[in-house]
Amino acid sequence: MTPQYYAEFLQHIGHTVRQVGQTYWFDVAPRVYTPFPFELQLDPASLNINDVLQSDGLIARYGCRPELGVDSYRLVISDRNYDLSSQTSKSRNQTRRGLEQCACGPVDLSTFHAEGLELNRNTLQRQGRKIPANFETYWQSYYAAAARCPAATAWGARHEGQLASYLISFRIGSVENICIVRSDASRLKHYPNNAMLFTFLRNRFEDPTVTEVSIGLQSLLAGMEPLDHFKLGLGFQKQPMGQRIEFKRPWSRMLPGSMASIMSRALKPWATHERIGRVSGLLSWYASQPNGTVLQERLLTTTRMIDASESEAVRTGSKVN
């Protein structure tokens, strides 16, 4: 499934999307750009950040090889034989109970606006997040755009006929990317998320062109370990990768890592607020990633290793894959 479908969806809900070379970038937050497909591992040495950020961006966050950024991961499942046996014993029991109590299947995005809005509101309140003034307008636009997007799939779980949870996933290339998961707090005791995600995963792997299902990259927010633990219990695995934070020049020269670290620590008392927490995490990652000198040394070492491998292959007459 071409990335252009996801690009058009993002534009329909108000994001700025641009293509730089073969990579799409969009403003995931005000003045912050990130690329998709989300599994990309870009080369910092060949990336012109100012071409990406242009006049409206300040920060780029992107994936790279682990040694070139902060050690991080994507949560993915690629086992085509995924089943209950793929889960931990605790998750397996919860999923069985969810399947007994909930009916799961596709959701019609063109007709479930009221239910979807209620679950969105419920989830935000449960997580202690602020409900923005444009809440209903934004999500109605989101559902309408997703309903028109060929790459989007919505899946839900109903308990006693009422929507208890739903997800929205976007197919980019051969990867299903679960971007939205929402649920009703009063029905979580019936394990709708377990049942919903299990049946969705089984359904996706019935398509031979789907190679993996991802439920996102490691979050900038601290304290997300319980949520990741839930996903790992369901069978998702941590796929190692690096993540880098780059500031637009000349800001990158004006913000050394030591200053970014001090700023991150200063924000931590207020990090329970989602936006401040993300800024604190972003600055912390920026401070701990390889700086320009170390990055150049690592890139040079990698280049030398590749050159040596190729030279040895030529000498022995073997192939380098």
C-alpha positions in Angstrom: 0.0 0.0 0.0 1.7 3.2 -1.1 2.7 5.8 1.5 0.8 8.4 -0.5 -2.5 7.2 0.9 -1.3 8.0 4.5 0.1 11.3 3.3 -3.2 12.3 1.8 -5.0 11.3 5.1 -2.7 13.5 7.1 -3.2 16.4 4.8 -7.0 16.0 5.1 -6.8 16.4 8.9 -4.6 19.5 8.7 -1.0 18.2 8.8 1.8 19.5 6.6 3.3 16.7 4.6 6.4 17.0 2.4 8.5 14.6 0.5 12.3 14.9 0.8 14.0 12.4 -1.6 12.2 9.1 -1.2 10.9 9.9 2.4 7.7 11.5 3.6 7.8 13.9 6.6 4.9 15.4 8.5 4.4 17.7 11.5 3.7 15.2 14.2 3.5 18.2 16.7 3.9 22.0 16.2 7.3 22.6 14.5 8.3 18.9 15.0 8.7 16.7 11.9 8.9 12.9 11.7 9.2 10.6 8.7 7.2 7.7 7.5 7.1 4.7 6.8 7.8 4.5 10.5 10.3 1.7 10.3 12.8 3.8 8.4 16.3 4.0 9.7 17.8 7.1 8.1 21.5 8.0 7.8 22.3 11.2 9.7 25.3 11.9 7.5 23.2 12.0 4.3 20.2 13.9 5.8 20.0 17.7 5.3 17.8 18.6 8.3 17.1 22.1 6.9 15.6 20.6 3.7 13.2 18.6 6.0 12.3 21.4 8.4 12.3 24.3 5.8 10.7 27.5 7.2 8.1 26.0 9.5 10.0 23.3 11.4 12.4 23.4 14.3 13.0 19.8 15.3 13.2 16.5 13.5 12.7 13.1 15.2 13.6 10.1 13.2 14.8 6.5 13.3 18.4 5.4 12.6 20.7 2.6 13.4 21.1 2.0 17.2 24.7 3.2 17.4 23.8 6.5 15.7 21.1 7.6 18.1 19.5 6.8 21.4 18.9 3.1 21.9 15.3 2.6 21.2 12.8 0.2 19.7 9.6 -0.4 17.7 6.9 -2.8 19.0 6.1 -5.3 16.3 4.7 -8.7 15.5 5.9 -10.5 12.4 5.0 -14.1 13.2 2.4 -15.2 10.6 1.5 -18.1 13.0 0.5 -15.6 15.7 -2.0 -17.3 18.1 -2.8 -17.4 21.8 0.4 -19.4 22.4 2.3 -16.2 21.3 1.1 -14.4 24.5 2.3 -14.6 28.1 0.1 -16.8 30.3 -1.5 -13.8 32.0 -2.4 -12.1 28.8 -3.6 -15.4 27.3 -6.1 -15.9 30.1 -7.3 -12.3 29.8 -7.6 -12.6 26.0 -9.7 -15.8 26.4 -12.0 -14.0 28.9 -12.2 -11.0 26.5 -13.2 -13.3 23.6 -15.9 -14.9 25.7 -17.4 -11.6 26.6 -16.8 -9.4 23.6 -17.7 -9.5 19.9 -14.9 -8.2 17.7 -14.7 -7.1 14.1 -14.5 -4.3 11.6 -15.9 -0.9 12.6 -17.7 1.4 10.1 -15.9 4.7 10.5 -18.7 6.6 8.7 -21.3 5.7 11.3 -19.6 5.4 14.7 -18.7 9.0 15.3 -20.7 9.4 18.6 -19.4 6.1 20.1 -15.8 6.9 19.0 -15.9 10.4 20.4 -17.2 9.1 23.8 -14.4 6.5 24.0 -11.8 9.1 23.0 -13.1 11.4 25.7 -13.1 8.6 28.2 -9.5 7.6 27.4 -8.2 11.1 27.7 -9.9 11.6 31.1 -8.6 8.2 32.4 -5.0 9.2 31.4 -5.3 12.6 33.0 -4.9 14.4 29.7 -6.6 17.7 28.8 -9.5 17.6 26.4 -8.8 20.4 23.8 -11.3 23.0 22.7 -11.4 21.5 19.1 -11.8 17.9 20.4 -15.1 17.1 18.5 -14.2 18.9 15.4 -10.7 17.3 15.1 -11.9 13.8 15.7 -14.9 14.0 13.4 -12.5 15.2 10.7 -10.2 12.3 11.6 -12.9 9.7 11.3 -14.2 11.1 8.0 -10.7 11.2 6.5 -9.9 7.7 7.7 -13.2 6.4 6.3 -12.1 7.7 2.8 -8.5 6.4 3.1 -7.9 3.0 1.3 -5.0 2.3 3.8 -7.1 2.6 6.9 -8.7 -0.2 8.9 -10.9 0.3 12.0 -11.5 -2.6 14.4 -13.5 -2.8 17.6 -14.8 -4.9 20.5 -18.4 -4.7 21.7 -19.6 -5.8 25.1 -23.4 -6.4 25.3 -23.8 -4.4 22.1 -21.9 -1.4 23.3 -18.5 -0.3 21.8 -15.9 -1.1 24.5 -12.8 -0.4 22.5 -11.6 0.4 19.0 -8.4 0.9 17.0 -7.5 2.5 13.8 -4.5 1.1 11.8 -2.9 2.4 8.6 -1.2 0.1 6.0 2.0 1.7 4.7 3.9 -0.6 2.4 3.6 -4.1 3.8 3.3 -2.9 7.4 0.1 -2.4 9.4 0.6 0.5 11.8 -1.8 0.7 14.8 -2.0 4.4 15.5 -5.1 4.8 17.7 -6.4 2.6 20.5 -9.3 3.8 22.7 -11.4 2.1 25.3 -14.2 2.6 27.8 -12.8 2.4 31.4 -16.0 1.0 32.8 -15.7 -2.1 30.5 -12.0 -2.8 30.8 -12.8 -5.6 33.3 -14.2 -7.5 30.3 -10.8 -7.3 28.5 -12.0 -5.7 25.3 -8.5 -4.5 24.3 -7.1 -8.0 24.6 -9.8 -9.5 22.4 -9.8 -6.7 19.9 -6.0 -6.7 19.3 -5.9 -10.5 19.2 -8.6 -10.8 16.5 -7.2 -7.8 14.6 -3.7 -9.4 14.5 -5.1 -12.8 13.4 -7.1 -11.0 10.7 -4.2 -9.0 9.3 -1.9 -12.0 9.0 -4.5 -13.8 6.9 -3.3 -11.3 4.2 -0.1 -12.7 2.7 1.1 -9.2 1.7 1.3 -8.0 5.3 4.7 -8.7 6.7 4.3 -7.2 10.2 2.0 -5.2 12.5 3.5 -2.4 14.5 2.0 -0.6 17.5 4.5 2.2 17.5 7.9 3.4 18.5 9.2 3.9 22.1 7.5 7.0 23.5 9.3 10.2 24.5 7.1 10.2 27.6 8.4 8.7 30.8 6.3 6.2 32.7 5.1 4.2 29.7 6.5 0.9 30.9 3.1 -0.5 32.1 1.5 0.1 28.7 4.5 -1.4 26.9 4.3 -4.4 29.3 0.7 -4.9 28.2 1.7 -4.9 24.6 4.6 -7.3 25.1 2.3 -9.6 27.0 0.1 -9.8 23.8 3.1 -11.0 21.8 4.6 -7.7 20.5 8.4 -7.7 20.5 10.9 -4.9 20.8 12.7 -4.5 17.5 15.9 -2.6 18.2 16.5 0.7 16.5 17.9 4.1 17.3 16.1 7.4 17.4 17.7 10.8 16.8 16.5 14.4 17.7 17.9 17.1 15.4 17.4 20.9 15.7 17.3 23.1 12.8 20.5 25.0 12.1 21.7 27.3 13.7 19.7 26.2 16.8 21.7 22.9 16.8 24.9 24.9 17.4 23.3 27.0 20.1 22.0 24.1 22.2 24.8 21.8 23.5 23.8 18.5 25.0 24.7 19.7 28.5 22.3 22.6 28.3 19.5 20.3 26.9 20.1 17.9 29.9 19.7 20.8 32.4 16.5 22.0 30.7 15.1 18.4 30.7 15.7 18.0 34.4 14.2 21.4 35.1 11.0 20.4 33.3 10.5 17.0 35.1 8.4 18.4 38.0 5.8 19.3 35.4 6.3 16.3 33.2 2.9 14.8 34.2 1.4 17.3 31.7 1.7 15.5 28.4 3.2 18.3 26.3 5.8 19.2 28.9 6.6 15.5 29.4 7.2 15.2 25.7 9.5 18.2 25.6 11.4 16.9 28.6 11.8 13.5 27.0 12.9 15.1 23.7 15.6 17.2 25.4 16.8 14.2 27.4 17.2 12.1 24.3 18.9 15.0 22.5 21.4 15.3 25.4 22.2 11.6 25.5 22.5 10.8 21.8 26.0 10.8 20.0 27.1 14.4 19.3 28.5 15.5 16.0 32.1 14.4 16.7 31.1 11.0 18.1 28.6 10.5 15.3 31.3 11.2 12.7 33.6 8.8 14.4 31.0 6.0 14.4 30.0 6.6 10.8 33.7 6.5 9.8 34.2 3.3 11.8 31.2 1.7 10.0 32.5 2.9 6.6 35.9 1.4 7.3 34.3 -1.9 8.4 32.2 -2.0 5.2 35.3 -1.2 3.1 37.3 -3.9 4.8 34.6 -6.4 4.3 34.3 -5.6 0.6 38.1 -5.8 0.2 38.2 -9.2 1.9 35.3 -10.4 -0.4 37.3 -9.3 -3.5 40.4 -11.0 -2.2 38.6 -14.3 -1.5 36.1 -14.1 -4.3 33.1 -14.3 -2.0 30.0 -12.1 -2.0 29.0 -9.5 0.4 25.2 -9.3 1.2 
